């Protein structure tokens, strides 16, 4: 048991039991990607349960990138701008279930979720609930609980405008999530931050109380968030471009994701799928004009 209350909170959450279908997805992902140290399960399917129509979210934490089974160019892209994502389906006790599996090395995951990483992409996501479906040992599990505790602390420090006040969880988390959403190209509307908080309100209130007692010193001045928004939009564009080349049927995946979150439906033409580098900028502008990105 950790003497750090925030790490202990994360340990208990990460060690929760997951449904057999999630374990089956993890087994299939491990069989496809080499050198896996741990598999994380997170997102709406963790909260609401897996169904045959759902697409689960997995993170595969690896020893590195060389033995992941990816092509050399994809490995380089993974190292330069993690994560790489692939689509998969697996037979589970519930039937055929789909998943998006993200690949990042364990060392990069720890670094990107920590206080020395300026952009919020990782530490905002992994302040949110997750579970370790599989890990290769207790040392890996402890490293992950430390990383999640670090993510929560840096989120609180960057999102807070002032020292955390008693009982202010209901205001703090939605405002903080909205700041991080504005620092990416997101298809969801502004109501998403409140919805995310309300879906696990007791959990977030308990974590807020621990962070408030921890005496987090705020450093999220407006100038940092303005810079983070500029950086984040550029990184989002780079990740979308990378997905087109590293994700099987990447252009269709990106358009599917936009439709899923915003309702904006844009169909790629055959020539656009064939020449994504040429077609990508114009298609992205069309999606933006239609309200698919914010």
N, C-alpha and C positions, 0 to 999 in steps of 0.2 A: 504494500500500500504506500503510495507516494505521500510525502509530507506536504506537498504542494496541493492545496484543495482544488485548484483549477485543473491540474493534471489528473488528479484522482477522479474528478467529474468526467473528463474526457476518456479516461481508461474504462470507467464503468459503461459509458455510452458505446465506445468502440468494441467492447467485448460482449455486447448484447448478442443473443441468439438470433440468427436470421432464418428465414423460411428455406426449406429444402430446395425450392426452385432457384433461389439466389446462389446457393452452394453449387448447383448443377451448372449455372451460368459461369461461375468462377472456374470450375473444373474445365469447362470447354475453352475458356479464355487462356488458362494456363497451358493447355495442350497446344494452343496456337502460337503463344509467345514464349520465348525462352527466357531463362534467368529471372523468373518472377520471384520477388521477395515477399510480396503481400498483395492482396486484392481488397480494395475498398468498394463498398456499396453505398450510394448516397442518392439524394434527389427524391422526386415525388414517389417513385416506386418503393423506396425504403419506408416512407411515411404511410402511403396508402395501400401498399401491398401489390404484388405482381399479378398481372392478368395477361391473357394471351394477346390482347390488343395493345399492351403497353410496350414501351422501349425503356429498358432499365439503363442506369448509369453506373459504370464500373470504372475504377482507376486501377491499372496494373503498375505496381511499383517494382522496378527491375534493378538488377545489379549495375546495369549500364545500358548501352544501346547496341553494342556490337553483336550480341547474341539474341536479339529480339526477333529475328527472322524478317526484318524489313530490308528493302533495297537500300543500297548505299546512300542515294540521294535522300530517301526518306529518313534514314538514320541521322544524316547531317541536319536535316530540318528539325528533327525531334530534339537534337542536342541544342540547336540554336534558338528554338522557340517552342518549348514544350507546352502542352502535350501534343502528340500525334493521336488521332482518333480513327478507329475502324468500326465498321458495323458487323455484327455477328448474330447468328441465331443458334439456339441449342435446344435439344430435347430435355424437358424437365418434368417433374411430377405433375405440373399443370398443363403440359403440352409444349408446343413450340413457342419459345419466348425469344424476343429480340433484345439486343443491348447495344449501346454505344460504349466501347471500351477505349479508354485513354491510356496512353503509355508515357510514363515519365520515370526516370531513375529515382530510387529512394533518396539518394544524396541531393538531387535537384529538388525533389519534393520538399525535403526538410529546409533547404535554403530558400526556396521560393515562397514558403509559408511563413517565413521568419521575419524578424525585425529589420533585416538589412535589405529587404526587397521593397522597392518603392511602390510598384504598382500592386493593386489590390486583387488581381485575377485569382491568385491562389489563396491568399489568406482570408479573403471574403468568402470564398466557397467553403473553406474547411473550418470556418467558425460555425458553419451549419452542421446539422446532424449527419453522421456517417457510421458505418459499422465495418469492422474488419471481418470479411468473410473467411479469409485464410491468411496465415502468416507463417513464415518458415522458422519461427522461434520466438521466445519471450523477449530477446533483445530487440527484435524488429518491432514487436508490439509496444515495447516501452519507448522506442524511438518515435513511433507514430503518436503515442499519447503526448510526448513532449512537443512534437511538431504541432499538434492540434491546440495544445495549451498556448504555445507561442502565437499561433494564428489568432486565437481569441484575444490575446493581450494586444497584439499590434492593431487588430481591428478596432478595439476599444480606444486605444491611444490616438489613432488616426481619425476615427469617426466622431470622437467627443469634441465639442466646442468648449467645454469647461469640465472641471472635475466631476466625475459621475456622482449624481445626487441620489439619495435614498429614494427608492420607489419610482424611479423615472424610466423603467424598462420600456413601457408602452410608447414612449416618445423616442427613446434612444435607438432602438433596433430598426424600426421602419425608416427613420431619417438616415441612419448609417447605411442601410442596404440601398436606399435611393442614391446616395452619393456614389456607391460602387457601381450601380447600374449605369449612372450617367458617365462613368469612366470607361464604358465599353459601348460597342454598337449592339444594342439589344432590341429584340423584336417585341418584348413585353411592354405593356403600358405602365404608367406610374403607379397604378394600383397594386402592381405585383409585389412591391416591397412590404406593404401592409398585409397582403394575403400570405406571404411567406412567413411573416412573424406570427400571425394569428393561427397558422396551421400547427405551430409547436409552442404556443404562448407560455405554457408552464415551464417548458424546458428553457426558453430564453429568459424568463424571469429569474429562474434559479441561477443560470449562468451570469446574468447581470449582477445579482447580489454578490456573487463571488468576485467578479471583476471590481465592483464598487468597494468591497472590503479590501481588495488587493492594493488600493491606492494608486490606480493607473494615472499617470501624468499625461494629460492631453497634449498632442502635438499636431493635430489636424487643422492647421490654420488654412484659411481660404486659398491662399496662394498655392499651397501644396495640392489642393484638390483641383485647382485650375490647370496646373501642370499635369496632374494625373489624368485629367479628362483628355487633354491633347495627346499625351502619350498613349492612353488607352484606346482612343479611336484609331490611331496608327497601328497599334498592335492588333486590334480587332481586324482591320483590313488585311494585315499580313497573315493572320491566322486563317481568315476566310480564303485567301489566295492559296495558302499552304494546303488547306483541306481539299481544294479542287484537285491538287496534284498528288497528295498522299492518301486521300480517302477514296476507296473504290466507289465509282460513280459519285465523285465528290460534288460536282455541280448540282446534281439532283438532290443530294443530301442537304446542301446549304439551302436550297429553295424549299425543301420539305420542312426544314427547321424554321424558316421564316414563316411559312404558312401555319405551322403548328402553334407558334407563339403569337402571331399578329393577325392571322386570317388572310393575309395578302398572298394571293396565289399567282405566281409567275411561272410559266412553262418554258423550259429551255428548248430551243430549236436544235435539230440534229447537228447543224454546223457549229453551234455554240458548244455543244458537248465535245465535238471533235477538235475545236481550236479554243480551249478555255482561256489561254493567255490573251488572245485577241478579244474574245467575247466578254471576258470577265468584267472589265471596267464599265462597259456600257450596260451590262445586265445589272451590276450593282447599283448604278445610277437609276435604272428603271425601278428596281426594288425600293430604293430610297424615296423616289418621287411618289411611289404608291403608298408610302407609310410603313414599309416593312422593317426599316431600321430607324432607331431614334438616337 
